[in-house]
Structures are given as structure tokens and as C-alpha cells.
Amino acid sequence: MTTYKFAHRYGKALQSLLGLLIVLVYLFPIYWMIVSSLKTSGEIFSNPPTLFPNELYLGNYLSQLRNSNLYLYLKNSFIISVCAMIGGVLLAAPASYALARKPIRGIGVIMFLVIIIQMVPSNSLVLPLYAMFSKAHMTDSYVGVILANITGSLPFVLLLLRTAFLNVPKGLEDAAAIDGCSNWGTFFKVMLPLTLPSLLTCAAFAFIFAWGELLYALVLLPNQTYWPITLGMRTFISQYGTDWGGLMATAAITSAPILLIFIFTQKHIVGGITAGSVKG
């Protein structure tokens, strides 16, 4: 019995150590980004590299905060990400509710196709989308890249919300119908409030997907006026070299909204993912 307890404790300690090592491996690029943004150009290229800056250098951040293009790129990213988030949730919520509750023939085939679409990489979709949007004169505006980002996040949002609706007891809808609620009234007054964690999860992931997306913006936005921050960071790379300090500082500033989203919506995201993983 004592040997069993020792082995059990040793196994749990080993699992904790392994988990810690995995977390450190994933967090090291973020740490290196922040540390590099606080170094001078000379220290960035020093050999051997330093794990900690010899002197905290804020010049990279100050130079970027004085850069008017940074605010333009951040504004464009917020516009694109917020609109893609709202559009994706607005389209997916009623569609996923219908797929969860309505007697649709071939529902298994439809969900299989949604899963297949989710697995298609964006580089396979960008050229067909460019051909469609160019004919509709939407290649040099917010509209085209917002629609492209919606198509990228919509399958995931649809799958997660459908599972969340399936987890709501059918009796609540029957009770709402007895009280005189229409289908839309039941959807807005009963179903959406009960699936709020999943809705917040889907909104957060749709925003993050659009915030970090590069390929659609690269192809659909030739005009620098509409560039998001992911595309604007390419300006630090030129044929004469790369401004690594400015690039790392901009990357750190760009990561701040994503970190804030996870900090303030962590409980809702975990609850939404858990609620969306019980039924299929």
C-alpha cells in the first residue's frame, strides 16, 4: 500500500513537471518577444544572446507610440475583428439553433460538410474569394476582408453553438411555447440567455481569428489605408534589414488585446467550451 501511494505521488509529480515544461516551451516565444522589445539593437544581435536585458530600453515602444501608422493599423484591426466577430455570431446563432432543433433531413451530411469546410486551409480559399470579391469591387475595402474572416470562423462557431443548443432541455422551449412565445421569441428570450457562455466563447475566438489573420488582408487589401496590424508589421522588414526592436515592440502591443480578452473572459470561455463538448 505504501509503495502504491509512493508510485501514485511520484506519477502525479512527474505529470506536473511535464506539464510545467510544456507550458514553459509554449511561453518562451512570448517571453523572448517581450525581452527583445526591451533591448537595444546592439544587444539584440549580441553573441551569446542575453536572457535578460542588461538595461531596460523603452526606445522601441516610444518610437512606435509616436508612429501614426501604428494607430491606423490598430484601428483597422479593431474594425475588421469586431465586425467579423459580430457578423459571425449573428449568422451562426440562428443557423446553429435550426440545425439543433429543426427536423432537417440529412443533418448528418450537413454537419460532416461543415467539419470538412472547417479543415480547409485559408490559403486554399483566398484565391476563389479574391476572384469573387474583385468582381463585386470589394477587394480594397473593409467589407471584403470582413466577409473573408467570417467564412474562416463561421464553421467553428456553428459547431460549438449547435452543441450548446442541444444541451438545453427541450422542455424549456415547450414551456415557452405554452406561454405564447413564437419561435423567434423562444430563441431570443430563452435559448440565447442559456447559451451565453458559448456565445461569448464563439465571439472571443472569432475576434482572435480575425485579429491574427494575415493572408486574407495580404491578398484583398492592396491599399495601405486599410491594412490591419498583422500586415502593417511587414513594414519593419525591408531589403536592407529588419528592425527587430520595433517589430518586437509592435508585436507586444498587438498581443495586449488578446491577453485582455482571455483575462476577462476566461471563465466564460472555459464554460462555453465545456458546454459545447458534451453532445455532438
C-alpha positions in Angstrom: 0.0 0.0 0.0 2.8 2.3 0.9 4.5 1.5 -2.4 1.3 2.3 -4.3 0.9 5.7 -2.6 4.6 6.5 -3.4 4.1 5.5 -7.0 0.9 7.5 -7.3 2.5 10.6 -5.8 5.6 10.1 -8.0 3.4 9.8 -11.1 1.4 13.0 -10.3 4.6 14.9 -9.6 6.1 13.7 -12.9 2.9 14.7 -14.7 3.0 18.2 -13.1 6.7 18.6 -14.1 6.0 17.5 -17.6 3.0 20.0 -17.8 5.2 22.7 -16.5 7.9 22.0 -19.1 5.3 22.1 -21.9 3.9 25.4 -20.6 7.4 26.9 -20.5 8.1 25.8 -24.1 5.0 27.5 -25.3 5.5 30.6 -23.3 9.2 31.1 -24.2 8.5 32.8 -27.6 6.3 35.3 -25.8 8.9 35.9 -23.2 11.6 36.3 -25.9 9.4 38.8 -27.8 8.9 40.9 -24.7 12.6 40.7 -23.7 13.8 41.6 -27.2 11.4 44.6 -27.3 13.2 46.0 -24.2 16.7 45.6 -25.7 18.8 47.9 -27.9 19.6 46.9 -31.4 23.2 46.1 -30.3 22.1 43.8 -27.5 19.5 42.0 -29.7 22.4 40.9 -32.0 24.8 40.2 -29.2 26.6 36.8 -29.2 25.9 34.9 -27.0 22.3 36.2 -26.6 21.2 37.5 -23.2 18.2 36.1 -21.5 17.6 39.3 -19.6 18.2 42.9 -20.9 21.3 44.5 -19.4 19.4 47.7 -19.3 15.7 48.3 -19.8 15.4 50.2 -23.1 12.0 51.7 -23.8 13.0 53.4 -27.0 11.4 50.8 -29.2 8.0 51.4 -27.5 8.3 55.1 -27.5 9.2 55.2 -31.2 6.2 53.1 -32.1 3.8 55.1 -29.9 4.9 58.2 -31.9 4.3 56.3 -35.2 0.9 57.4 -36.6 0.7 54.3 -38.8 0.5 52.1 -35.7 -2.7 53.7 -34.6 -4.1 53.4 -38.2 -3.2 49.7 -38.3 -4.7 49.1 -34.8 -7.9 51.0 -35.8 -8.2 48.8 -38.9 -7.7 45.6 -37.0 -10.4 46.6 -34.4 -12.9 47.4 -37.2 -12.2 44.2 -39.1 -12.1 42.0 -36.0 -15.2 43.5 -34.3 -17.3 43.4 -37.5 -16.2 39.8 -38.2 -17.0 38.8 -34.7 -20.5 40.3 -34.7 -21.2 39.0 -38.2 -20.1 35.5 -37.5 -22.1 35.2 -34.3 -25.2 36.8 -35.9 -25.1 34.3 -38.8 -24.2 31.3 -36.8 -26.6 31.6 -33.9 -29.9 31.2 -35.7 -28.4 28.7 -38.2 -27.0 26.5 -35.4 -30.3 26.7 -33.5 -32.1 25.5 -36.6 -29.6 22.7 -37.0 -30.1 21.7 -33.4 -33.9 21.8 -33.1 -35.5 21.5 -36.6 -36.1 18.1 -38.2 -33.8 18.6 -41.2 -33.2 15.7 -43.5 -29.6 14.8 -44.0 -28.4 16.6 -40.9 -25.5 14.2 -40.5 -24.3 15.0 -44.1 -24.7 18.7 -43.4 -22.6 18.6 -40.2 -20.0 16.4 -41.9 -19.7 19.1 -44.7 -19.3 21.8 -42.0 -16.5 19.9 -40.4 -14.8 19.4 -43.8 -15.1 23.1 -44.5 -13.6 23.9 -41.2 -10.5 21.9 -42.1 -9.9 23.6 -45.4 -6.9 26.0 -45.0 -7.3 29.7 -45.7 -4.6 29.6 -48.5 -7.0 27.3 -50.5 -9.9 29.8 -50.1 -8.1 33.1 -50.6 -7.9 33.0 -54.4 -11.5 32.0 -55.0 -12.6 34.7 -52.6 -10.4 37.2 -54.3 -11.9 36.3 -57.7 -15.5 36.7 -56.3 -14.8 39.9 -54.4 -12.8 41.6 -57.2 -15.9 41.2 -59.5 -18.0 42.7 -56.8 -15.5 45.6 -56.2 -14.9 44.6 -52.6 -11.1 43.9 -52.7 -9.9 47.3 -51.5 -12.3 47.9 -48.6 -13.2 46.6 -45.1 -16.2 44.6 -46.5 -14.2 42.0 -48.4 -11.7 41.1 -45.7 -14.5 41.1 -43.1 -16.5 38.6 -45.1 -13.4 36.5 -45.7 -12.8 36.4 -41.9 -16.4 35.4 -41.3 -16.1 32.5 -43.6 -13.0 31.4 -41.7 -14.5 31.4 -38.2 -18.1 30.5 -39.1 -17.8 26.7 -39.2 -16.2 26.6 -35.7 -18.8 28.9 -34.3 -21.6 26.9 -35.9 -20.4 23.6 -34.5 -19.9 25.0 -31.0 -23.2 26.8 -30.8 -25.2 23.9 -32.2 -23.8 21.6 -29.5 -24.6 24.3 -26.8 -28.3 24.4 -28.1 -28.5 20.6 -28.0 -27.6 20.8 -24.3 -30.6 23.0 -23.4 -33.5 20.8 -22.3 -36.3 20.7 -24.8 -38.9 21.2 -22.1 -37.9 24.8 -21.7 -38.8 25.5 -25.3 -42.1 23.7 -24.8 -42.8 25.8 -21.7 -42.1 29.0 -23.6 -44.4 27.9 -26.4 -47.2 27.2 -23.9 -46.7 30.8 -22.6 -47.2 32.1 -26.1 -43.6 32.6 -27.3 -43.0 32.4 -31.0 -40.0 30.5 -32.4 -38.0 33.8 -32.6 -39.2 34.8 -29.1 -38.1 31.4 -27.7 -34.7 31.9 -29.5 -34.1 35.4 -28.1 -35.7 35.1 -24.6 -34.8 31.5 -23.7 -32.1 30.0 -25.8 -29.6 32.8 -26.2 -29.5 33.7 -22.4 -29.0 30.0 -21.6 -26.1 29.6 -24.0 -24.4 32.9 -23.1 -21.1 31.3 -22.2 -20.9 29.6 -25.5 -21.8 32.8 -27.3 -19.0 34.6 -25.5 -16.6 31.8 -26.4 -17.5 32.0 -30.0 -17.3 35.8 -30.1 -13.8 35.7 -28.4 -12.5 33.1 -30.9 -14.0 34.9 -33.9 -12.3 38.1 -32.7 -9.0 36.4 -32.1 -9.1 34.7 -35.5 -9.7 37.9 -37.3 -7.2 39.8 -35.2 -4.4 37.5 -36.1 -5.3 36.8 -39.7 -2.7 37.8 -42.4 -3.4 36.1 -45.7 -6.8 37.5 -46.5 -5.6 41.0 -45.7 -2.4 40.5 -47.8 -4.4 39.5 -50.9 -7.6 41.5 -50.5 -6.1 44.9 -49.3 -3.6 46.4 -51.7 -4.2 49.9 -50.2 -2.2 50.6 -47.1 -5.1 52.7 -45.7 -7.0 49.5 -44.8 -4.1 47.4 -43.6 -4.5 45.7 -40.2 -1.7 45.4 -37.7 -0.6 42.0 -38.9 0.0 43.4 -42.4 1.5 46.6 -41.1 4.2 44.7 -39.2 5.6 43.7 -42.5 6.9 47.2 -42.9 9.6 46.5 -40.4 11.1 44.1 -42.8 12.9 45.6 -45.8 15.6 44.6 -48.3 18.2 46.4 -46.1 17.4 44.6 -42.9 14.8 44.1 -40.2 14.0 46.5 -37.3 13.7 43.7 -34.7 13.3 46.0 -31.8 10.4 47.9 -33.3 8.9 44.7 -34.6 9.0 43.0 -31.2 7.6 46.1 -29.5 4.7 46.3 -32.0 4.1 42.5 -31.6 3.9 43.0 -27.8 1.4 45.9 -28.2 -0.6 43.8 -30.7 -0.8 40.9 -28.3 -2.2 43.0 -25.5 -5.9 42.9 -26.6 -5.8 39.1 -26.9 -4.4 38.8 -23.4 -7.0 41.1 -22.0 -9.8 39.1 -23.7 -8.5 35.9 -22.1 -8.1 37.5 -18.7 -11.6 39.0 -18.5 -13.5 36.1 -20.3 -11.5 33.1 -19.1 -14.4 31.7 -17.0 -16.9 32.2 -19.8 -14.5 30.6 -22.4 -13.9 27.6 -20.3 -17.6 27.2 -19.5 -18.5 27.7 -23.2 -16.0 25.1 -24.4 -17.3 22.6 -21.7 -20.9 23.3 -22.6 -20.1 22.7 -26.3 -18.3 19.4 -25.8 -21.0 17.2 -24.2 -23.2 16.3 -27.2 -22.5 16.0 -30.8 
